[in-house]
Amino acid sequence: MSLTIHRVTRDEEARDAPILSISLGDTAIFRLGGPERRSPTRSLRLGSGDLLVLSGPSRHWFHGVDRILPGTSRLLPEGGRINLTLRRVTPP
């Protein structure tokens, strides 16, 4: 798995606002790195209903989903995972 960082788009002015990630459905193995691609990583299990907040320095860290664990939730009739990512684009 290759960790990615979601670079700030040109339209995103609120670069210090936290990013919220809501997991629904099957569990995901999420890997969080650091500010550089070679930074050490740690893995987290994100189950259905979990909320992950990336704020402060971690908002810009490398991160990604290693894999989905099929059959770990019955929320979606045919299995799978939905991720909702919320971020503020403009300052309040």
Residue frames as a rotation matrix with the C-alpha (Angstrom) as fourth column:
MET 1
0.586 0.810 0.000 0.00
0.810 -0.586 0.000 0.00
0.000 0.000 -1.000 0.00
SER 2
-0.516 -0.712 0.476 1.25
0.707 -0.668 -0.234 3.42
0.485 0.216 0.848 -0.84
LEU 3
-0.050 0.468 -0.883 0.44
0.811 -0.496 -0.309 6.22
-0.583 -0.731 -0.354 1.57
THR 4
-0.191 0.069 0.979 -0.93
0.765 -0.615 0.193 9.34
0.615 0.786 0.065 -0.03
ILE 5
-0.622 0.126 -0.773 -1.50
0.495 -0.702 -0.512 12.84
-0.607 -0.701 0.374 1.14
HIS 6
0.269 0.780 0.566 -4.48
0.963 -0.240 -0.127 14.77
0.037 0.579 -0.815 -0.02
ARG 7
-0.767 -0.642 0.028 -2.94
0.642 -0.766 0.034 18.04
-0.001 0.044 0.999 -1.08
VAL 8
-0.173 0.666 -0.726 -4.86
0.306 -0.664 -0.682 21.20
-0.936 -0.340 -0.089 -0.44
THR 9
0.056 0.266 0.962 -6.73
0.998 0.004 -0.059 22.24
-0.019 0.964 -0.265 -3.55
ARG 10
-0.786 -0.351 0.510 -6.58
0.441 -0.895 0.063 25.78
0.434 0.274 0.858 -4.90
ASP 11
-0.045 0.888 0.458 -10.12
-0.061 -0.460 0.886 26.34
0.997 0.012 0.075 -3.65
GLU 12
0.534 0.248 -0.808 -9.39
0.696 0.414 0.587 25.27
0.480 -0.876 0.048 -0.09
GLU 13
0.101 -0.451 0.887 -8.59
-0.192 -0.884 -0.427 28.39
0.976 -0.127 -0.175 1.93
ALA 14
0.615 0.221 0.757 -9.29
-0.765 -0.063 0.641 26.97
0.189 -0.973 0.131 5.42
ARG 15
0.160 -0.664 -0.730 -6.09
-0.308 0.669 -0.676 24.95
0.938 0.333 -0.097 5.66
ASP 16
-0.808 -0.479 0.342 -6.11
-0.442 0.109 -0.890 24.83
0.389 -0.871 -0.300 9.46
ALA 17
0.126 0.922 0.365 -9.67
-0.992 0.119 0.041 23.51
-0.005 -0.367 0.930 9.83
PRO 18
-0.475 -0.317 0.821 -9.84
-0.454 0.887 0.080 19.83
-0.754 -0.335 -0.566 10.87
ILE 19
-0.432 0.348 -0.832 -10.79
-0.728 0.409 0.550 17.05
0.531 0.844 0.077 8.47
LEU 20
-0.172 0.479 0.861 -13.46
-0.737 0.517 -0.435 14.61
-0.654 -0.709 0.264 9.69
SER 21
-0.601 -0.036 -0.798 -13.69
-0.627 0.641 0.443 11.10
0.496 0.767 -0.408 8.29
ILE 22
-0.020 0.698 0.716 -16.74
-0.860 0.353 -0.368 8.95
-0.509 -0.623 0.593 9.09
SER 23
-0.883 -0.322 -0.341 -16.56
-0.446 0.802 0.398 5.20
0.145 0.504 -0.852 8.40
LEU 24
0.131 0.940 0.314 -19.69
-0.863 0.264 -0.431 3.17
-0.488 -0.215 0.846 7.64
GLY 25
0.803 0.227 -0.552 -19.84
-0.502 0.757 -0.419 -0.53
0.323 0.613 0.721 6.82
ASP 26
0.776 -0.500 -0.385 -16.92
0.503 0.859 -0.101 -2.95
0.381 -0.115 0.917 6.79
THR 27
0.735 -0.582 -0.347 -13.84
0.149 -0.360 0.921 -2.27
-0.661 -0.729 -0.178 8.92
ALA 28
0.816 -0.559 0.147 -10.87
0.028 -0.216 -0.976 -0.60
0.578 0.800 -0.160 7.23
ILE 29
0.382 -0.814 -0.437 -7.23
0.841 0.110 0.530 -0.84
-0.383 -0.570 0.726 8.21
PHE 30
0.934 -0.003 0.358 -6.13
0.143 -0.914 -0.380 2.79
0.329 0.406 -0.853 8.06
ARG 31
0.172 -0.945 -0.278 -2.47
0.985 0.165 0.048 3.74
0.000 -0.282 0.959 8.09
LEU 32
0.993 0.099 0.061 -1.32
0.092 -0.991 0.102 7.11
0.070 -0.096 -0.993 9.36
GLY 33
0.217 -0.973 0.076 2.18
0.856 0.152 -0.494 8.32
0.470 0.172 0.866 8.63
GLY 34
0.086 -0.274 -0.958 3.75
0.679 -0.687 0.258 11.66
-0.729 -0.673 0.127 9.29
PRO 35
0.555 0.172 -0.813 4.70
-0.224 -0.911 -0.346 14.83
-0.801 0.375 -0.467 7.48
GLU 36
-0.207 -0.681 -0.702 7.21
-0.945 -0.047 0.324 13.06
-0.254 0.730 -0.634 5.23
ARG 37
0.499 0.435 -0.749 6.75
-0.703 0.709 -0.056 9.94
0.507 0.554 0.660 3.09
ARG 38
-0.191 -0.674 -0.713 9.52
-0.020 0.729 -0.684 8.16
0.981 -0.117 -0.153 5.05
SER 39
-0.343 0.127 0.931 7.94
-0.896 -0.342 -0.284 8.96
0.282 -0.931 0.231 8.45
PRO 40
-0.998 0.052 0.046 7.06
0.030 0.921 -0.388 5.94
-0.063 -0.385 -0.921 10.63
THR 41
-0.376 0.923 -0.082 3.48
-0.535 -0.144 0.833 4.74
0.757 0.357 0.548 10.28
ARG 42
-0.881 0.247 0.404 0.89
-0.226 0.531 -0.817 3.27
-0.416 -0.811 -0.412 12.58
SER 43
-0.729 0.652 -0.207 -2.23
0.058 0.361 0.931 1.29
0.682 0.667 -0.301 11.71
LEU 44
-0.736 0.619 0.275 -5.72
-0.508 -0.236 -0.828 1.83
-0.448 -0.749 0.488 13.09
ARG 45
-0.745 0.625 0.234 -8.90
0.664 0.661 0.350 -0.18
0.064 0.416 -0.907 12.66
LEU 46
-0.819 0.557 -0.137 -11.81
-0.540 -0.829 -0.144 1.99
-0.194 -0.044 0.980 11.60
GLY 47
-0.776 0.600 0.195 -15.11
0.584 0.800 -0.140 0.23
-0.240 0.006 -0.971 12.21
SER 48
-0.264 0.783 0.564 -18.62
0.618 -0.311 0.722 1.23
0.740 0.539 -0.402 11.21
GLY 49
0.777 0.627 -0.057 -19.56
0.487 -0.541 0.685 4.45
0.399 -0.560 -0.726 12.99
ASP 50
0.127 -0.811 -0.570 -15.98
0.883 -0.170 0.438 5.46
-0.453 -0.559 0.694 13.81
LEU 51
0.977 0.092 0.190 -14.99
0.160 -0.911 -0.380 9.09
0.138 0.402 -0.905 13.41
LEU 52
0.081 -0.993 -0.091 -11.40
0.983 0.065 0.172 10.05
-0.165 -0.103 0.981 12.65
VAL 53
0.974 0.166 -0.155 -10.32
0.156 -0.985 -0.076 13.67
-0.165 0.050 -0.985 13.12
LEU 54
0.024 -0.970 0.241 -7.17
0.994 -0.003 -0.113 14.97
0.111 0.242 0.964 11.48
SER 55
0.939 0.269 0.212 -6.32
0.238 -0.958 0.163 18.36
0.247 -0.103 -0.963 12.93
GLY 56
0.626 -0.767 -0.142 -3.26
-0.374 -0.455 0.808 20.46
-0.684 -0.453 -0.572 13.60
PRO 57
-0.319 -0.858 -0.403 -0.12
-0.822 0.039 0.569 19.00
-0.472 0.512 -0.717 12.01
SER 58
-0.603 0.050 0.796 -1.78
0.136 0.990 0.041 15.60
-0.786 0.133 -0.603 11.34
ARG 59
0.488 0.829 -0.272 -4.16
-0.105 -0.253 -0.962 17.27
-0.866 0.498 -0.037 8.87
HIS 60
0.594 -0.341 -0.729 -1.31
-0.803 -0.303 -0.512 17.26
-0.046 0.890 -0.454 6.35
TRP 61
-0.271 -0.717 0.643 0.25
-0.634 0.635 0.441 13.88
-0.724 -0.288 -0.626 7.17
PHE 62
-0.599 0.010 -0.800 0.48
-0.670 0.541 0.509 11.00
0.438 0.841 -0.317 4.70
HIS 63
-0.439 0.535 0.722 -2.35
-0.509 0.514 -0.690 8.51
-0.740 -0.670 0.046 5.17
GLY 64
-0.395 0.368 -0.842 -4.35
-0.827 0.257 0.500 5.83
0.400 0.894 0.202 3.41
VAL 65
0.533 0.628 0.568 -6.44
-0.760 0.650 -0.005 2.66
-0.372 -0.428 0.823 3.68
ASP 66
-0.612 -0.778 0.142 -4.39
-0.678 0.608 0.413 -0.56
-0.408 0.156 -0.900 3.58
ARG 67
-0.874 0.361 -0.326 -7.36
0.069 0.756 0.651 -2.87
0.481 0.546 -0.686 3.15
ILE 68
-0.109 0.924 0.368 -11.03
-0.948 -0.208 0.242 -3.49
0.300 -0.322 0.898 3.87
LEU 69
-0.944 -0.151 0.292 -12.01
-0.264 0.880 -0.396 -6.46
-0.197 -0.451 -0.871 6.03
PRO 70
-0.486 0.802 -0.347 -15.03
-0.490 0.078 0.868 -8.02
0.723 0.592 0.355 4.25
GLY 71
0.054 0.671 -0.739 -17.93
0.302 0.695 0.653 -9.28
0.952 -0.258 -0.165 6.35
THR 72
-0.753 -0.412 -0.513 -17.13
0.596 -0.095 -0.798 -7.20
0.280 -0.906 0.317 9.44
SER 73
-0.782 0.577 -0.234 -20.38
-0.329 -0.702 -0.632 -5.20
-0.529 -0.418 0.739 9.28
ARG 74
-0.509 0.702 0.498 -23.98
0.822 0.569 0.038 -5.89
-0.257 0.429 -0.866 8.34
LEU 75
-0.302 0.378 -0.875 -24.80
0.042 -0.912 -0.409 -2.22
-0.952 -0.160 0.260 7.74
LEU 76
-0.254 0.160 -0.954 -24.74
-0.924 -0.332 0.191 -2.52
-0.286 0.930 0.232 3.95
PRO 77
0.645 0.664 0.377 -26.79
-0.563 0.747 -0.353 -5.44
-0.516 0.016 0.856 2.57
GLU 78
0.946 -0.309 -0.095 -24.10
0.126 0.623 -0.772 -6.49
0.297 0.719 0.629 0.08
GLY 79
0.428 -0.821 -0.377 -21.12
0.809 0.163 0.564 -5.54
-0.402 -0.547 0.735 2.24
GLY 80
0.082 -0.508 0.857 -18.50
0.717 -0.567 -0.405 -2.91
0.692 0.648 0.318 1.53
ARG 81
-0.194 -0.281 -0.940 -17.57
0.873 -0.487 -0.035 0.39
-0.448 -0.827 0.340 3.08
ILE 82
0.539 0.318 0.780 -18.62
0.584 -0.808 -0.074 3.99
0.607 0.495 -0.622 2.75
ASN 83
-0.332 -0.648 -0.686 -16.35
0.913 -0.402 -0.062 6.81
-0.236 -0.647 0.725 3.88
LEU 84
0.740 0.517 0.430 -17.63
0.574 -0.819 -0.005 10.36
0.349 0.251 -0.903 4.34
THR 85
-0.355 -0.887 -0.296 -14.91
0.934 -0.346 -0.083 12.99
-0.029 -0.306 0.952 4.44
LEU 86
0.762 0.637 0.116 -15.83
0.623 -0.770 0.134 16.46
0.175 -0.030 -0.984 5.64
ARG 87
-0.380 -0.881 -0.280 -13.58
0.902 -0.421 0.100 19.48
-0.206 -0.214 0.955 5.34
ARG 88
0.590 0.469 -0.658 -14.07
0.339 -0.883 -0.326 23.23
-0.733 -0.031 -0.679 5.47
VAL 89
0.193 -0.481 0.855 -13.04
0.978 0.020 -0.209 24.83
0.083 0.877 0.474 2.19
THR 90
-0.002 -0.135 0.991 -13.50
0.228 -0.965 -0.131 28.51
0.974 0.226 0.032 3.03
PRO 91
-0.917 -0.356 -0.180 -12.80
0.265 -0.205 -0.942 30.33
0.298 -0.912 0.283 6.31
PRO 92
-0.143 0.910 -0.390 -15.79
0.986 0.096 -0.137 31.00
-0.087 -0.404 -0.911 8.59
